[in-house]
Amino acid sequence: MTTLEGKWALVTGASRGIGREVSIGLAKLGCGVVLHGREEANCAAVAEAIAAIGTPVVVVAGELSDQDQVDAVAREALRQAGQIDILYNNAAIQTTYLSDPWSFEANEIRRILEVNVISLIRICEHLAPPMLERGWGRIVNVTSGIRDQPELFPYAISKAAVDKYVRDFAPRLAGTGVTMNLLDPGWLRTDMGGPNATGDVASVLPGALVPALLENGVSGQWINAQAFKDLTLDQALAKAVAG
């Protein structure tokens, strides 16, 4: 039976949607979870669900557009959990859809990049070095398959930047016991994905758990959660290992 007992994970944007599903999925494997939300109250229902499972859970709050708060989130997660073994950088914001994509204001582009790229990197900078010191860690950065939609280009380029960040770090992490990979959850019916999305948010599992559980030591992979839809977790892992 696959287990993460004794491990701690930080999941950003854990109050609903994909973050909620991943947090509860990790808890069911015995992993302690640090839930992040803009406000602690936003994560109360998820924390209650995890407490009922019987695994440890704590909540940290912070606005990811404010770098002082980003740093505080990472430090507080480490303080409360003692260590973070698994990081899911799930939190992100979507841009306004503009039918005239030539009219995006600079501040809107900066806002998206601040949260979706800079804050993600900053959290990695806090949590990756302790993982490297211990010789084990899993960093999962949530990306997107969005393409050919210039009406949403600030969001799209933010995810492209995350992809580049992960792939450039892959050679540096080889042989360290720490991996950093990309998770594409698919187009799901969440607050961000909207009601017309093709998939139910629950379909993100078990695929979203695969990058936290793989022991092949490979970084820089793009893992499509929907490729594992309707499989058990063990079947999903076997499929991922087989390639």
DRENKOLBA-915762 format. One record per residue (C-alpha): residue number from 1; x, z, y. Coordinates in pm, 1 decimal. Example, Ala and Ser with C-alpha at 12.3 -4.5 7.8 and 13.67 -1.06 7.14 Angstrom:
2
{pos = 1, x = 1230.0, z = 780.0, y = -450.0}
{pos = 2, x = 1367.0, z = 714.0, y = -106.0}
This chain:
243
{pos = 1, x = 0.0, z = 0.0, y = 0.0}
{pos = 2, x = 139.3, z = -101.9, y = 337.8}
{pos = 3, x = 199.9, z = 199.0, y = 557.2}
{pos = 4, x = 340.6, z = 287.7, y = 897.9}
{pos = 5, x = 332.5, z = 662.4, y = 850.5}
{pos = 6, x = 579.7, z = 840.6, y = 1072.1}
{pos = 7, x = 592.0, z = 553.4, y = 1322.1}
{pos = 8, x = 459.2, z = 548.1, y = 1677.4}
{pos = 9, x = 324.6, z = 244.2, y = 1862.1}
{pos = 10, x = 249.8, z = 178.6, y = 2227.0}
{pos = 11, x = -31.4, z = -70.0, y = 2284.2}
{pos = 12, x = -88.2, z = -180.7, y = 2641.8}
{pos = 13, x = -437.8, z = -281.8, y = 2741.9}
{pos = 14, x = -574.7, z = -76.0, y = 2454.0}
{pos = 15, x = -914.6, z = 20.2, y = 2592.0}
{pos = 16, x = -1102.4, z = -282.4, y = 2461.5}
{pos = 17, x = -1075.2, z = -625.4, y = 2305.8}
{pos = 18, x = -758.7, z = -719.9, y = 2122.0}
{pos = 19, x = -580.3, z = -399.4, y = 2222.9}
{pos = 20, x = -856.5, z = -189.5, y = 2071.1}
{pos = 21, x = -851.9, z = -384.0, y = 1743.7}
{pos = 22, x = -473.3, z = -362.8, y = 1714.0}
{pos = 23, x = -467.2, z = 9.5, y = 1797.0}
{pos = 24, x = -724.8, z = 98.1, y = 1533.9}
{pos = 25, x = -558.8, z = -134.0, y = 1282.2}
{pos = 26, x = -225.1, z = 41.3, y = 1332.0}
{pos = 27, x = -389.2, z = 382.7, y = 1304.3}
{pos = 28, x = -544.3, z = 288.5, y = 970.2}
{pos = 29, x = -189.7, z = 228.3, y = 844.3}
{pos = 30, x = -91.1, z = 581.7, y = 944.2}
{pos = 31, x = 79.5, z = 490.2, y = 1270.3}
{pos = 32, x = 53.7, z = 721.9, y = 1568.7}
{pos = 33, x = -73.2, z = 529.4, y = 1869.7}
{pos = 34, x = -10.1, z = 562.6, y = 2241.3}
{pos = 35, x = -302.0, z = 392.0, y = 2411.0}
{pos = 36, x = -247.9, z = 245.8, y = 2755.9}
{pos = 37, x = -521.7, z = 173.4, y = 3006.8}
{pos = 38, x = -553.5, z = 155.8, y = 3382.7}
{pos = 39, x = -724.4, z = 495.4, y = 3368.6}
{pos = 40, x = -721.7, z = 752.0, y = 3088.0}
{pos = 41, x = -1101.5, z = 756.9, y = 3069.6}
{pos = 42, x = -1103.7, z = 388.2, y = 2978.7}
{pos = 43, x = -934.4, z = 466.4, y = 2647.0}
{pos = 44, x = -1149.1, z = 765.8, y = 2553.2}
{pos = 45, x = -1367.0, z = 583.1, y = 2299.8}
{pos = 46, x = -1069.0, z = 423.7, y = 2124.8}
{pos = 47, x = -885.0, z = 756.2, y = 2116.8}
{pos = 48, x = -1188.6, z = 918.4, y = 1959.8}
{pos = 49, x = -1208.6, z = 647.9, y = 1693.2}
{pos = 50, x = -841.0, z = 692.2, y = 1607.1}
{pos = 51, x = -867.3, z = 1069.9, y = 1599.5}
{pos = 52, x = -1147.4, z = 1029.9, y = 1345.0}
{pos = 53, x = -908.9, z = 829.5, y = 1125.6}
{pos = 54, x = -675.1, z = 1127.9, y = 1129.4}
{pos = 55, x = -366.0, z = 976.8, y = 1288.4}
{pos = 56, x = -203.2, z = 1103.8, y = 1609.5}
{pos = 57, x = -317.6, z = 946.7, y = 1935.7}
{pos = 58, x = -233.8, z = 998.7, y = 2301.5}
{pos = 59, x = -329.0, z = 812.7, y = 2617.8}
{pos = 60, x = -114.4, z = 701.2, y = 2911.1}
{pos = 61, x = -253.9, z = 546.1, y = 3227.4}
{pos = 62, x = -101.8, z = 312.7, y = 3479.6}
{pos = 63, x = -163.3, z = 2.3, y = 3687.4}
{pos = 64, x = 67.6, z = -273.2, y = 3563.4}
{pos = 65, x = 77.8, z = -448.6, y = 3900.3}
{pos = 66, x = 267.2, z = -146.7, y = 4037.7}
{pos = 67, x = 622.0, z = -127.2, y = 3904.8}
{pos = 68, x = 653.4, z = 246.2, y = 3967.5}
{pos = 69, x = 348.0, z = 299.7, y = 3748.5}
{pos = 70, x = 485.3, z = 61.0, y = 3484.7}
{pos = 71, x = 802.4, z = 267.1, y = 3460.9}
{pos = 72, x = 595.4, z = 585.7, y = 3444.1}
{pos = 73, x = 384.5, z = 444.9, y = 3157.8}
{pos = 74, x = 694.8, z = 372.8, y = 2950.1}
{pos = 75, x = 855.4, z = 708.6, y = 3023.7}
{pos = 76, x = 535.1, z = 900.9, y = 2952.4}
{pos = 77, x = 481.8, z = 714.3, y = 2624.8}
{pos = 78, x = 830.0, z = 816.0, y = 2514.0}
{pos = 79, x = 777.6, z = 1173.3, y = 2628.9}
{pos = 80, x = 447.8, z = 1222.9, y = 2450.4}
{pos = 81, x = 530.4, z = 1039.3, y = 2128.1}
{pos = 82, x = 897.3, z = 1134.2, y = 2106.1}
{pos = 83, x = 984.7, z = 776.3, y = 2018.9}
{pos = 84, x = 819.6, z = 435.1, y = 2021.3}
{pos = 85, x = 887.5, z = 224.9, y = 1712.9}
{pos = 86, x = 636.3, z = -52.9, y = 1774.2}
{pos = 87, x = 542.9, z = -208.0, y = 2108.0}
{pos = 88, x = 244.8, z = -436.5, y = 2160.5}
{pos = 89, x = 262.0, z = -585.6, y = 2508.2}
{pos = 90, x = -102.1, z = -688.0, y = 2501.9}
{pos = 91, x = -219.2, z = -620.0, y = 2858.5}
{pos = 92, x = -255.9, z = -925.0, y = 3080.3}
{pos = 93, x = -477.3, z = -1055.0, y = 3356.5}
{pos = 94, x = -641.6, z = -1393.8, y = 3390.3}
{pos = 95, x = -637.2, z = -1598.8, y = 3705.8}
{pos = 96, x = -937.4, z = -1731.4, y = 3893.0}
{pos = 97, x = -1049.5, z = -2071.9, y = 3764.9}
{pos = 98, x = -1003.3, z = -2324.6, y = 4044.3}
{pos = 99, x = -1148.7, z = -2673.0, y = 4010.4}
{pos = 100, x = -887.3, z = -2779.0, y = 4266.1}
{pos = 101, x = -563.3, z = -2659.3, y = 4102.0}
{pos = 102, x = -359.8, z = -2760.7, y = 4405.8}
{pos = 103, x = -515.8, z = -2479.3, y = 4607.6}
{pos = 104, x = -383.6, z = -2163.3, y = 4435.8}
{pos = 105, x = -249.3, z = -1917.5, y = 4688.5}
{pos = 106, x = 101.9, z = -1783.1, y = 4645.7}
{pos = 107, x = -18.8, z = -1424.0, y = 4624.5}
{pos = 108, x = -247.6, z = -1510.2, y = 4333.9}
{pos = 109, x = 42.1, z = -1662.8, y = 4142.2}
{pos = 110, x = 260.7, z = -1359.2, y = 4220.3}
{pos = 111, x = -14.8, z = -1122.4, y = 4101.5}
{pos = 112, x = -38.0, z = -1293.3, y = 3762.8}
{pos = 113, x = 339.0, z = -1308.8, y = 3713.7}
{pos = 114, x = 381.7, z = -944.8, y = 3816.9}
{pos = 115, x = 149.0, z = -814.6, y = 3546.7}
{pos = 116, x = 191.6, z = -1071.7, y = 3271.2}
{pos = 117, x = 567.6, z = -1124.7, y = 3290.7}
{pos = 118, x = 758.8, z = -874.1, y = 3502.5}
{pos = 119, x = 577.4, z = -564.3, y = 3377.6}
{pos = 120, x = 603.3, z = -682.8, y = 3017.2}
{pos = 121, x = 977.2, z = -727.9, y = 3057.9}
{pos = 122, x = 1014.0, z = -391.8, y = 3229.2}
{pos = 123, x = 843.6, z = -211.4, y = 2940.9}
{pos = 124, x = 1073.4, z = -389.8, y = 2695.4}
{pos = 125, x = 1372.1, z = -276.1, y = 2901.2}
{pos = 126, x = 1259.6, z = 84.7, y = 2866.8}
{pos = 127, x = 1172.4, z = 79.3, y = 2497.0}
{pos = 128, x = 1404.4, z = -171.7, y = 2329.6}
{pos = 129, x = 1734.2, z = 17.4, y = 2382.7}
{pos = 130, x = 1614.2, z = 332.1, y = 2197.1}
{pos = 131, x = 1491.1, z = 108.1, y = 1914.7}
{pos = 132, x = 1833.4, z = -54.5, y = 1896.5}
{pos = 133, x = 2002.3, z = 285.3, y = 1885.2}
{pos = 134, x = 1784.9, z = 382.6, y = 1584.8}
{pos = 135, x = 1826.4, z = 43.5, y = 1418.2}
{pos = 136, x = 1454.0, z = -25.1, y = 1377.7}
{pos = 137, x = 1181.0, z = -152.1, y = 1604.8}
{pos = 138, x = 908.2, z = -412.0, y = 1644.3}
{pos = 139, x = 822.8, z = -570.4, y = 1978.2}
{pos = 140, x = 515.4, z = -791.7, y = 1981.1}
{pos = 141, x = 444.9, z = -984.0, y = 2300.2}
{pos = 142, x = 100.2, z = -1137.8, y = 2315.4}
{pos = 143, x = 100.2, z = -1502.3, y = 2422.0}
{pos = 144, x = -156.1, z = -1782.0, y = 2439.7}
{pos = 145, x = -206.2, z = -2134.9, y = 2315.0}
{pos = 146, x = -353.4, z = -2241.5, y = 2648.9}
{pos = 147, x = -253.5, z = -2591.3, y = 2753.7}
{pos = 148, x = -368.5, z = -2886.0, y = 2964.1}
{pos = 149, x = -570.8, z = -2663.7, y = 3196.9}
{pos = 150, x = -410.6, z = -2681.6, y = 3541.6}
{pos = 151, x = -717.3, z = -2498.9, y = 3674.4}
{pos = 152, x = -566.4, z = -2188.3, y = 3512.0}
{pos = 153, x = -199.2, z = -2273.5, y = 3550.8}
{pos = 154, x = -78.2, z = -1935.5, y = 3687.7}
{pos = 155, x = -192.6, z = -1768.1, y = 3365.6}
{pos = 156, x = -53.4, z = -2050.3, y = 3152.0}
{pos = 157, x = 290.4, z = -2043.8, y = 3311.5}
{pos = 158, x = 302.6, z = -1665.2, y = 3280.8}
{pos = 159, x = 260.4, z = -1699.8, y = 2904.7}
{pos = 160, x = 518.5, z = -1979.0, y = 2892.7}
{pos = 161, x = 762.1, z = -1743.5, y = 3064.2}
{pos = 162, x = 693.5, z = -1475.6, y = 2801.8}
{pos = 163, x = 758.1, z = -1730.8, y = 2527.4}
{pos = 164, x = 1095.0, z = -1821.7, y = 2682.7}
{pos = 165, x = 1189.7, z = -1456.1, y = 2722.7}
{pos = 166, x = 1123.0, z = -1383.2, y = 2355.1}
{pos = 167, x = 1304.4, z = -1689.4, y = 2224.2}
{pos = 168, x = 1611.1, z = -1629.9, y = 2438.4}
{pos = 169, x = 1638.9, z = -1272.4, y = 2311.5}
{pos = 170, x = 1602.2, z = -1370.1, y = 1944.7}
{pos = 171, x = 1974.6, z = -1440.1, y = 1884.4}
{pos = 172, x = 2072.3, z = -1113.5, y = 2057.0}
{pos = 173, x = 1846.3, z = -913.6, y = 1821.8}
{pos = 174, x = 1963.8, z = -1076.1, y = 1498.5}
{pos = 175, x = 2091.2, z = -816.1, y = 1253.3}
{pos = 176, x = 1990.7, z = -518.5, y = 1467.1}
{pos = 177, x = 1681.8, z = -408.3, y = 1275.5}
{pos = 178, x = 1475.1, z = -471.6, y = 1589.1}
{pos = 179, x = 1257.6, z = -781.8, y = 1614.3}
{pos = 180, x = 1072.8, z = -939.4, y = 1905.2}
{pos = 181, x = 804.9, z = -1194.8, y = 1828.0}
{pos = 182, x = 506.2, z = -1367.6, y = 1984.4}
{pos = 183, x = 144.8, z = -1313.9, y = 1883.2}
{pos = 184, x = -117.3, z = -1575.9, y = 1963.4}
{pos = 185, x = -449.7, z = -1403.5, y = 1897.9}
{pos = 186, x = -654.6, z = -1721.3, y = 1937.2}
{pos = 187, x = -940.3, z = -1787.7, y = 2176.8}
{pos = 188, x = -1160.0, z = -1484.0, y = 2127.9}
{pos = 189, x = -1480.4, z = -1349.6, y = 2277.5}
{pos = 190, x = -1332.8, z = -1076.9, y = 2496.5}
{pos = 191, x = -1364.7, z = -996.1, y = 2864.8}
{pos = 192, x = -1077.4, z = -1236.4, y = 2925.6}
{pos = 193, x = -1171.9, z = -1500.9, y = 2670.7}
{pos = 194, x = -1535.0, z = -1511.0, y = 2778.4}
{pos = 195, x = -1858.5, z = -1559.0, y = 2584.3}
{pos = 196, x = -1790.4, z = -1922.3, y = 2493.2}
{pos = 197, x = -1472.4, z = -1850.6, y = 2298.3}
{pos = 198, x = -1462.4, z = -1974.6, y = 1940.1}
{pos = 199, x = -1369.1, z = -1650.5, y = 1762.9}
{pos = 200, x = -1492.6, z = -1295.3, y = 1731.1}
{pos = 201, x = -1239.1, z = -1038.3, y = 1848.1}
{pos = 202, x = -1237.0, z = -875.2, y = 1502.0}
{pos = 203, x = -1078.8, z = -1193.3, y = 1361.9}
{pos = 204, x = -750.0, z = -1098.1, y = 1527.4}
{pos = 205, x = -691.2, z = -874.1, y = 1223.7}
{pos = 206, x = -508.7, z = -870.4, y = 992.7}
{pos = 207, x = -291.2, z = -1136.3, y = 1155.8}
{pos = 208, x = -210.8, z = -928.2, y = 1462.2}
{pos = 209, x = -51.7, z = -663.9, y = 1239.7}
{pos = 210, x = 183.0, z = -908.3, y = 1066.5}
{pos = 211, x = 465.7, z = -901.1, y = 1327.6}
{pos = 212, x = 472.4, z = -520.2, y = 1315.5}
{pos = 213, x = 511.9, z = -518.7, y = 938.3}
{pos = 214, x = 745.2, z = -805.6, y = 857.8}
{pos = 215, x = 1082.1, z = -689.6, y = 729.3}
{pos = 216, x = 1261.3, z = -1025.5, y = 740.6}
{pos = 217, x = 1449.6, z = -934.0, y = 1057.6}
{pos = 218, x = 1358.8, z = -1261.9, y = 1225.7}
{pos = 219, x = 1283.5, z = -1275.0, y = 1597.5}
{pos = 220, x = 1145.9, z = -1552.2, y = 1814.6}
{pos = 221, x = 855.0, z = -1640.0, y = 1586.7}
{pos = 222, x = 515.0, z = -1756.2, y = 1711.5}
{pos = 223, x = 256.8, z = -1588.3, y = 1490.3}
{pos = 224, x = -97.7, z = -1724.3, y = 1505.0}
{pos = 225, x = -337.5, z = -1444.8, y = 1413.0}
{pos = 226, x = -610.1, z = -1692.8, y = 1320.7}
{pos = 227, x = -391.6, z = -1836.4, y = 1043.6}
{pos = 228, x = -456.9, z = -1513.5, y = 851.8}
{pos = 229, x = -829.0, z = -1488.8, y = 917.4}
{pos = 230, x = -1035.7, z = -1367.1, y = 618.6}
{pos = 231, x = -726.3, z = -1251.0, y = 426.9}
{pos = 232, x = -641.3, z = -897.1, y = 326.4}
{pos = 233, x = -338.3, z = -748.3, y = 498.6}
{pos = 234, x = -127.6, z = -778.7, y = 184.9}
{pos = 235, x = -231.5, z = -1142.5, y = 148.1}
{pos = 236, x = -147.5, z = -1204.7, y = 513.5}
{pos = 237, x = 199.0, z = -1056.9, y = 471.0}
{pos = 238, x = 261.1, z = -1259.0, y = 157.3}
{pos = 239, x = 157.2, z = -1575.5, y = 341.1}
{pos = 240, x = 383.3, z = -1493.8, y = 635.1}
{pos = 241, x = 681.7, z = -1429.1, y = 407.7}
{pos = 242, x = 619.2, z = -1754.5, y = 218.9}
{pos = 243, x = 621.9, z = -1937.3, y = 549.9}
